[in-house]
Amino acid sequence: MSTIDNATYQEIYQSVDTIDDIDRTSRKFCQPVGVISSILNQKVVNNVKRSIHPIQNNGYKHLHNWKQGMSILELAHRCNIPATLMTSVLIKEMGFSKKYVLKHLDDIPDRRLAAEIQTALDTDHFFSPKAHDLQFRQGQMGEEIIGKWLVDKHIPYRTEEQLRELDMLKTPDFLLEEPLVVDGMSLQWIESKAVFADEREHTRYCRKQLHDYEEQYGNGMVIYWYGHIDGIAMEETLVRDHGFDIEFDYNIARDIVELLNFSLKW
């Protein structure tokens, strides 16, 4: 199980700063690499939220330093932000479209700029297009596992996509057409989150989605695949990690292991 007490979570949080810390921290705390990767990703995102606006406001200074010879990676390291975000700051300051530049690196006349942007994208495991693709795949994997699990239990459901086609505004990942009893609670919906949830992350999801699902559909279950802080609970919603069932089909169990060991590294 990946329910972690707050003291251990804080120790993990302080132990992991870069992608190279994941394997060591995973072994030290006997946690799957996916759990450590998720905590590191949250740490990076939290840092970006605190620091990005002053960095953007001083974009002209960073562009000046780049023109004086500092590389994008050096600037990103100095400001302690992912390289893709520093790239965005410089591209905006140059007056270019980020979307266009990232898709047409071969067409950029400044070959130094093009080469450094490519290096930034290749080494950014958090905000680069490749990183976002991996995060999206993590989410897909979690939803696919739940779908297989519901089929295995012969529980019919509608997916988020199907609900949107019906113009429904509040769309959990799975709206059950028949109630499913888990731990004595009759569930109407399930939400999949391929993250580790500390209290701040859980509160954000409650405000953004979970409370609305409770109000509209009744009892449900949110699955934080990479675990959560010990003590997180809701009155009408079960909060669970990857061990939300006592026993899984072999193929489902194999998929869960694959998801738990899904790393940000490439």
BALOBA-1460 file (C-alpha; in Angstrom, 3 decimals):
// residues 266
<rec num="1" residu="m" x="0.000" y="0.000" z="0.000"/>
<rec num="2" residu="s" x="1.182" y="3.581" z="-0.674"/>
<rec num="3" residu="t" x="-0.647" y="5.370" z="2.095"/>
<rec num="4" residu="i" x="2.178" y="7.354" z="3.709"/>
<rec num="5" residu="d" x="2.229" y="9.164" z="7.048"/>
<rec num="6" residu="n" x="3.028" y="12.854" z="6.902"/>
<rec num="7" residu="a" x="6.479" y="12.564" z="8.503"/>
<rec num="8" residu="t" x="7.618" y="9.966" z="5.957"/>
<rec num="9" residu="y" x="6.112" y="11.982" z="3.118"/>
<rec num="10" residu="q" x="8.034" y="15.073" z="4.195"/>
<rec num="11" residu="e" x="11.235" y="13.044" z="4.357"/>
<rec num="12" residu="i" x="10.658" y="11.711" z="0.838"/>
<rec num="13" residu="y" x="9.759" y="15.204" z="-0.385"/>
<rec num="14" residu="q" x="13.038" y="16.590" z="0.945"/>
<rec num="15" residu="s" x="15.062" y="13.644" z="-0.419"/>
<rec num="16" residu="v" x="14.101" y="13.933" z="-4.078"/>
<rec num="17" residu="d" x="15.159" y="17.004" z="-6.081"/>
<rec num="18" residu="t" x="16.060" y="15.710" z="-9.528"/>
<rec num="19" residu="i" x="15.230" y="12.818" z="-11.809"/>
<rec num="20" residu="d" x="18.481" y="11.148" z="-10.730"/>
<rec num="21" residu="d" x="17.219" y="10.912" z="-7.122"/>
<rec num="22" residu="i" x="14.242" y="8.699" z="-7.961"/>
<rec num="23" residu="d" x="15.798" y="5.233" z="-7.915"/>
<rec num="24" residu="r" x="17.828" y="5.882" z="-4.753"/>
<rec num="25" residu="t" x="14.831" y="7.337" z="-2.922"/>
<rec num="26" residu="s" x="12.633" y="4.467" z="-4.120"/>
<rec num="27" residu="r" x="15.025" y="1.934" z="-2.597"/>
<rec num="28" residu="k" x="15.505" y="3.897" z="0.623"/>
<rec num="29" residu="f" x="11.788" y="4.180" z="1.375"/>
<rec num="30" residu="c" x="10.708" y="0.883" z="-0.223"/>
<rec num="31" residu="q" x="8.283" y="2.663" z="-2.536"/>
<rec num="32" residu="p" x="7.701" y="2.037" z="-6.269"/>
<rec num="33" residu="v" x="9.503" y="4.436" z="-8.578"/>
<rec num="34" residu="g" x="6.133" y="5.722" z="-9.788"/>
<rec num="35" residu="v" x="5.288" y="6.958" z="-6.292"/>
<rec num="36" residu="i" x="8.594" y="8.812" z="-5.962"/>
<rec num="37" residu="s" x="8.270" y="10.191" z="-9.503"/>
<rec num="38" residu="s" x="4.815" y="11.551" z="-8.695"/>
<rec num="39" residu="i" x="6.034" y="13.254" z="-5.516"/>
<rec num="40" residu="l" x="8.988" y="14.769" z="-7.393"/>
<rec num="41" residu="n" x="6.694" y="16.029" z="-10.153"/>
<rec num="42" residu="q" x="4.479" y="17.734" z="-7.562"/>
<rec num="43" residu="k" x="7.545" y="19.305" z="-5.949"/>
<rec num="44" residu="v" x="8.686" y="20.713" z="-9.287"/>
<rec num="45" residu="v" x="5.194" y="22.020" z="-10.109"/>
<rec num="46" residu="n" x="4.872" y="23.655" z="-6.674"/>
<rec num="47" residu="n" x="8.223" y="25.380" z="-7.143"/>
<rec num="48" residu="v" x="7.224" y="26.613" z="-10.605"/>
<rec num="49" residu="k" x="3.974" y="28.073" z="-9.274"/>
<rec num="50" residu="r" x="5.939" y="30.071" z="-6.694"/>
<rec num="51" residu="s" x="8.694" y="31.316" z="-8.973"/>
<rec num="52" residu="i" x="7.532" y="31.548" z="-12.567"/>
<rec num="53" residu="h" x="5.929" y="35.022" z="-12.532"/>
<rec num="54" residu="p" x="9.040" y="36.956" z="-11.386"/>
<rec num="55" residu="i" x="11.091" y="34.985" z="-13.922"/>
<rec num="56" residu="q" x="8.667" y="35.877" z="-16.709"/>
<rec num="57" residu="n" x="8.635" y="39.521" z="-15.632"/>
<rec num="58" residu="n" x="12.426" y="39.596" z="-15.954"/>
<rec num="59" residu="g" x="12.459" y="37.866" z="-19.296"/>
<rec num="60" residu="y" x="14.455" y="40.662" z="-20.914"/>
<rec num="61" residu="k" x="17.285" y="40.045" z="-18.424"/>
<rec num="62" residu="h" x="17.357" y="36.332" z="-19.182"/>
<rec num="63" residu="l" x="17.377" y="37.057" z="-22.914"/>
<rec num="64" residu="h" x="20.296" y="39.455" z="-22.398"/>
<rec num="65" residu="n" x="22.221" y="36.769" z="-20.519"/>
<rec num="66" residu="w" x="21.468" y="34.247" z="-23.261"/>
<rec num="67" residu="k" x="22.774" y="36.660" z="-25.898"/>
<rec num="68" residu="q" x="25.907" y="37.072" z="-23.777"/>
<rec num="69" residu="g" x="26.548" y="33.345" z="-24.039"/>
<rec num="70" residu="m" x="24.681" y="31.604" z="-21.226"/>
<rec num="71" residu="s" x="22.859" y="28.519" z="-22.445"/>
<rec num="72" residu="i" x="19.167" y="27.812" z="-21.898"/>
<rec num="73" residu="l" x="20.103" y="24.965" z="-19.541"/>
<rec num="74" residu="e" x="22.368" y="27.245" z="-17.522"/>
<rec num="75" residu="l" x="19.650" y="29.887" z="-17.246"/>
<rec num="76" residu="a" x="17.089" y="27.257" z="-16.224"/>
<rec num="77" residu="h" x="19.450" y="25.867" z="-13.583"/>
<rec num="78" residu="r" x="20.195" y="29.347" z="-12.230"/>
<rec num="79" residu="c" x="16.448" y="30.080" z="-11.890"/>
<rec num="80" residu="n" x="15.623" y="26.541" z="-10.696"/>
<rec num="81" residu="i" x="12.908" y="25.925" z="-13.277"/>
<rec num="82" residu="p" x="12.505" y="23.242" z="-15.962"/>
<rec num="83" residu="a" x="14.344" y="24.028" z="-19.185"/>
<rec num="84" residu="t" x="11.176" y="24.019" z="-21.297"/>
<rec num="85" residu="l" x="9.788" y="26.910" z="-19.238"/>
<rec num="86" residu="m" x="12.973" y="28.930" z="-19.618"/>
<rec num="87" residu="t" x="12.722" y="28.251" z="-23.348"/>
<rec num="88" residu="s" x="9.184" y="29.671" z="-23.282"/>
<rec num="89" residu="v" x="10.372" y="32.797" z="-21.473"/>
<rec num="90" residu="l" x="13.082" y="33.448" z="-24.062"/>
<rec num="91" residu="i" x="10.875" y="32.685" z="-27.071"/>
<rec num="92" residu="k" x="8.220" y="35.103" z="-25.814"/>
<rec num="93" residu="e" x="10.833" y="37.795" z="-25.182"/>
<rec num="94" residu="m" x="12.075" y="37.315" z="-28.743"/>
<rec num="95" residu="g" x="8.554" y="37.882" z="-30.025"/>
<rec num="96" residu="f" x="8.107" y="34.399" z="-31.461"/>
<rec num="97" residu="s" x="5.226" y="31.963" z="-31.132"/>
<rec num="98" residu="k" x="6.175" y="29.136" z="-28.769"/>
<rec num="99" residu="k" x="3.848" y="26.690" z="-30.517"/>
<rec num="100" residu="y" x="5.342" y="27.436" z="-33.911"/>
<rec num="101" residu="v" x="8.966" y="27.399" z="-32.762"/>
<rec num="102" residu="l" x="8.711" y="24.068" z="-30.938"/>
<rec num="103" residu="k" x="7.138" y="22.425" z="-33.989"/>
<rec num="104" residu="h" x="9.544" y="23.946" z="-36.539"/>
<rec num="105" residu="l" x="12.994" y="23.824" z="-34.963"/>
<rec num="106" residu="d" x="14.552" y="22.866" z="-38.298"/>
<rec num="107" residu="d" x="13.290" y="26.124" z="-39.815"/>
<rec num="108" residu="i" x="14.861" y="28.428" z="-37.228"/>
<rec num="109" residu="p" x="17.733" y="30.405" z="-38.811"/>
<rec num="110" residu="d" x="19.545" y="30.743" z="-35.474"/>
<rec num="111" residu="r" x="21.033" y="27.253" z="-35.207"/>
<rec num="112" residu="r" x="22.405" y="27.865" z="-31.708"/>
<rec num="113" residu="l" x="18.901" y="28.678" z="-30.505"/>
<rec num="114" residu="a" x="17.434" y="25.635" z="-32.264"/>
<rec num="115" residu="a" x="20.071" y="23.294" z="-30.827"/>
<rec num="116" residu="e" x="19.639" y="24.616" z="-27.292"/>
<rec num="117" residu="i" x="15.851" y="24.354" z="-27.479"/>
<rec num="118" residu="q" x="16.162" y="20.741" z="-28.622"/>
<rec num="119" residu="t" x="18.504" y="19.994" z="-25.716"/>
<rec num="120" residu="a" x="16.088" y="21.690" z="-23.310"/>
<rec num="121" residu="l" x="13.198" y="19.550" z="-24.535"/>
<rec num="122" residu="d" x="15.264" y="16.360" z="-24.422"/>
<rec num="123" residu="t" x="16.357" y="16.918" z="-20.813"/>
<rec num="124" residu="d" x="13.125" y="18.258" z="-19.283"/>
<rec num="125" residu="h" x="11.210" y="15.404" z="-17.622"/>
<rec num="126" residu="f" x="8.410" y="17.611" z="-16.296"/>
<rec num="127" residu="f" x="7.190" y="20.275" z="-18.739"/>
<rec num="128" residu="s" x="8.421" y="19.169" z="-22.163"/>
<rec num="129" residu="p" x="5.986" y="17.778" z="-24.749"/>
<rec num="130" residu="k" x="7.457" y="14.306" z="-24.203"/>
<rec num="131" residu="a" x="6.939" y="14.611" z="-20.433"/>
<rec num="132" residu="h" x="3.328" y="15.666" z="-20.961"/>
<rec num="133" residu="d" x="2.805" y="12.700" z="-23.284"/>
<rec num="134" residu="l" x="4.116" y="10.341" z="-20.594"/>
<rec num="135" residu="q" x="1.878" y="11.922" z="-17.962"/>
<rec num="136" residu="f" x="-1.099" y="11.549" z="-20.278"/>
<rec num="137" residu="r" x="-0.191" y="7.884" z="-20.808"/>
<rec num="138" residu="q" x="-0.070" y="7.382" z="-17.032"/>
<rec num="139" residu="g" x="-3.607" y="8.676" z="-16.785"/>
<rec num="140" residu="q" x="-4.732" y="6.411" z="-19.603"/>
<rec num="141" residu="m" x="-3.172" y="3.369" z="-17.948"/>
<rec num="142" residu="g" x="-5.026" y="4.022" z="-14.695"/>
<rec num="143" residu="e" x="-8.358" y="4.397" z="-16.480"/>
<rec num="144" residu="e" x="-7.756" y="1.273" z="-18.576"/>
<rec num="145" residu="i" x="-7.132" y="-0.761" z="-15.416"/>
<rec num="146" residu="i" x="-10.365" y="0.423" z="-13.804"/>
<rec num="147" residu="g" x="-12.273" y="-0.322" z="-17.007"/>
<rec num="148" residu="k" x="-10.935" y="-3.891" z="-17.046"/>
<rec num="149" residu="w" x="-11.722" y="-4.265" z="-13.345"/>
<rec num="150" residu="l" x="-15.341" y="-3.161" z="-13.843"/>
<rec num="151" residu="v" x="-15.754" y="-5.520" z="-16.789"/>
<rec num="152" residu="d" x="-14.321" y="-8.334" z="-14.658"/>
<rec num="153" residu="k" x="-16.983" y="-7.554" z="-12.038"/>
<rec num="154" residu="h" x="-19.721" y="-7.329" z="-14.686"/>
<rec num="155" residu="i" x="-20.507" y="-3.707" z="-13.768"/>
<rec num="156" residu="p" x="-21.742" y="-1.646" z="-16.753"/>
<rec num="157" residu="y" x="-20.555" y="1.962" z="-16.911"/>
<rec num="158" residu="r" x="-20.306" y="5.075" z="-19.015"/>
<rec num="159" residu="t" x="-16.967" y="6.758" z="-19.590"/>
<rec num="160" residu="e" x="-16.167" y="10.443" z="-19.301"/>
<rec num="161" residu="e" x="-16.147" y="10.727" z="-23.097"/>
<rec num="162" residu="q" x="-19.602" y="9.146" z="-23.372"/>
<rec num="163" residu="l" x="-20.962" y="11.504" z="-20.722"/>
<rec num="164" residu="r" x="-19.606" y="14.520" z="-22.591"/>
<rec num="165" residu="e" x="-21.357" y="13.351" z="-25.738"/>
<rec num="166" residu="l" x="-24.574" y="13.657" z="-23.690"/>
<rec num="167" residu="d" x="-23.621" y="17.273" z="-22.849"/>
<rec num="168" residu="m" x="-23.187" y="16.456" z="-19.169"/>
<rec num="169" residu="l" x="-21.068" y="19.074" z="-17.415"/>
<rec num="170" residu="k" x="-19.842" y="17.009" z="-14.472"/>
<rec num="171" residu="t" x="-18.125" y="13.941" z="-15.866"/>
<rec num="172" residu="p" x="-16.292" y="11.444" z="-13.639"/>
<rec num="173" residu="d" x="-14.079" y="8.938" z="-15.400"/>
<rec num="174" residu="f" x="-16.657" y="6.195" z="-14.778"/>
<rec num="175" residu="l" x="-20.364" y="6.642" z="-14.060"/>
<rec num="176" residu="l" x="-21.705" y="3.262" z="-12.987"/>
<rec num="177" residu="e" x="-25.007" y="2.078" z="-14.404"/>
<rec num="178" residu="e" x="-25.373" y="-0.296" z="-11.473"/>
<rec num="179" residu="p" x="-24.224" y="0.426" z="-7.903"/>
<rec num="180" residu="l" x="-20.976" y="-1.257" z="-6.857"/>
<rec num="181" residu="v" x="-20.428" y="-2.041" z="-3.168"/>
<rec num="182" residu="v" x="-16.881" y="-1.502" z="-1.916"/>
<rec num="183" residu="d" x="-16.051" y="-1.654" z="1.789"/>
<rec num="184" residu="g" x="-19.749" y="-1.479" z="2.623"/>
<rec num="185" residu="m" x="-20.397" y="1.677" z="0.556"/>
<rec num="186" residu="s" x="-22.601" y="1.640" z="-2.541"/>
<rec num="187" residu="l" x="-20.726" y="3.531" z="-5.259"/>
<rec num="188" residu="q" x="-22.167" y="5.406" z="-8.232"/>
<rec num="189" residu="w" x="-18.976" y="6.718" z="-9.811"/>
<rec num="190" residu="i" x="-15.177" y="6.288" z="-9.883"/>
<rec num="191" residu="e" x="-12.470" y="8.849" z="-10.558"/>
<rec num="192" residu="s" x="-8.921" y="7.813" z="-11.499"/>
<rec num="193" residu="k" x="-5.912" y="9.966" z="-10.598"/>
<rec num="194" residu="a" x="-2.419" y="8.815" z="-11.577"/>
<rec num="195" residu="v" x="-0.797" y="10.908" z="-8.842"/>
<rec num="196" residu="f" x="0.251" y="10.822" z="-5.214"/>
<rec num="197" residu="a" x="-2.121" y="13.030" z="-3.227"/>
<rec num="198" residu="d" x="-0.903" y="15.135" z="-0.353"/>
<rec num="199" residu="e" x="-3.494" y="17.266" z="1.440"/>
<rec num="200" residu="r" x="-3.071" y="20.202" z="-0.945"/>
<rec num="201" residu="e" x="-3.460" y="18.005" z="-4.030"/>
<rec num="202" residu="h" x="-6.501" y="16.249" z="-2.563"/>
<rec num="203" residu="t" x="-8.125" y="19.554" z="-1.567"/>
<rec num="204" residu="r" x="-7.606" y="20.860" z="-5.115"/>
<rec num="205" residu="y" x="-9.356" y="17.832" z="-6.610"/>
<rec num="206" residu="c" x="-12.180" y="18.097" z="-4.079"/>
<rec num="207" residu="r" x="-12.883" y="21.681" z="-5.064"/>
<rec num="208" residu="k" x="-12.387" y="21.094" z="-8.773"/>
<rec num="209" residu="q" x="-14.280" y="17.807" z="-9.202"/>
<rec num="210" residu="l" x="-15.034" y="15.447" z="-6.327"/>
<rec num="211" residu="h" x="-17.525" y="17.557" z="-4.374"/>
<rec num="212" residu="d" x="-19.462" y="18.194" z="-7.579"/>
<rec num="213" residu="y" x="-19.603" y="14.465" z="-8.293"/>
<rec num="214" residu="e" x="-20.885" y="13.777" z="-4.784"/>
<rec num="215" residu="e" x="-23.583" y="16.419" z="-5.152"/>
<rec num="216" residu="q" x="-24.735" y="15.215" z="-8.561"/>
<rec num="217" residu="y" x="-24.282" y="11.436" z="-8.384"/>
<rec num="218" residu="g" x="-23.926" y="10.453" z="-4.720"/>
<rec num="219" residu="n" x="-21.286" y="8.155" z="-3.260"/>
<rec num="220" residu="g" x="-18.173" y="7.391" z="-5.263"/>
<rec num="221" residu="m" x="-14.512" y="6.424" z="-5.116"/>
<rec num="222" residu="v" x="-11.364" y="8.312" z="-6.064"/>
<rec num="223" residu="i" x="-8.298" y="6.186" z="-6.728"/>
<rec num="224" residu="y" x="-4.937" y="7.874" z="-6.233"/>
<rec num="225" residu="w" x="-2.801" y="5.287" z="-7.983"/>
<rec num="226" residu="y" x="0.443" y="6.392" z="-6.387"/>
<rec num="227" residu="g" x="-1.015" y="6.685" z="-2.904"/>
<rec num="228" residu="h" x="-1.931" y="9.506" z="-0.564"/>
<rec num="229" residu="i" x="-1.178" y="11.048" z="2.790"/>
<rec num="230" residu="d" x="-2.488" y="9.010" z="5.693"/>
<rec num="231" residu="g" x="-5.717" y="10.392" z="7.134"/>
<rec num="232" residu="i" x="-7.264" y="11.788" z="3.949"/>
<rec num="233" residu="a" x="-10.954" y="10.881" z="3.950"/>
<rec num="234" residu="m" x="-14.328" y="12.048" z="2.660"/>
<rec num="235" residu="e" x="-17.847" y="11.403" z="3.961"/>
<rec num="236" residu="e" x="-19.466" y="10.281" z="0.698"/>
<rec num="237" residu="t" x="-16.393" y="9.208" z="-1.277"/>
<rec num="238" residu="l" x="-13.927" y="6.398" z="-0.675"/>
<rec num="239" residu="v" x="-10.306" y="7.519" z="-1.010"/>
<rec num="240" residu="r" x="-8.151" y="4.600" z="-2.114"/>
<rec num="241" residu="d" x="-4.781" y="3.780" z="-3.656"/>
<rec num="242" residu="h" x="-3.827" y="0.965" z="-6.051"/>
<rec num="243" residu="g" x="-4.876" y="-1.631" z="-3.473"/>
<rec num="244" residu="f" x="-8.558" y="-0.709" z="-3.694"/>
<rec num="245" residu="d" x="-9.585" y="-4.347" z="-4.114"/>
<rec num="246" residu="i" x="-8.586" y="-7.405" z="-2.092"/>
<rec num="247" residu="e" x="-7.765" y="-9.547" z="-5.105"/>
<rec num="248" residu="f" x="-7.219" y="-8.715" z="-8.764"/>
<rec num="249" residu="d" x="-7.260" y="-10.779" z="-11.917"/>
<rec num="250" residu="y" x="-3.679" y="-11.701" z="-12.937"/>
<rec num="251" residu="n" x="-3.678" y="-9.431" z="-15.992"/>
<rec num="252" residu="i" x="-5.037" y="-6.501" z="-13.987"/>
<rec num="253" residu="a" x="-2.450" y="-7.064" z="-11.255"/>
<rec num="254" residu="r" x="0.281" y="-7.095" z="-13.908"/>
<rec num="255" residu="d" x="-0.981" y="-3.787" z="-15.324"/>
<rec num="256" residu="i" x="-1.009" y="-2.253" z="-11.834"/>
<rec num="257" residu="v" x="2.611" y="-3.259" z="-11.281"/>
<rec num="258" residu="e" x="3.522" y="-1.684" z="-14.625"/>
<rec num="259" residu="l" x="1.791" y="1.557" z="-13.658"/>
<rec num="260" residu="l" x="3.423" y="1.654" z="-10.217"/>
<rec num="261" residu="n" x="6.836" y="1.329" z="-11.843"/>
<rec num="262" residu="f" x="6.144" y="3.922" z="-14.518"/>
<rec num="263" residu="s" x="8.989" y="6.448" z="-14.302"/>
<rec num="264" residu="l" x="9.516" y="9.960" z="-15.592"/>
<rec num="265" residu="k" x="12.979" y="8.971" z="-16.795"/>
<rec num="266" residu="w" x="13.782" y="8.174" z="-20.412"/>
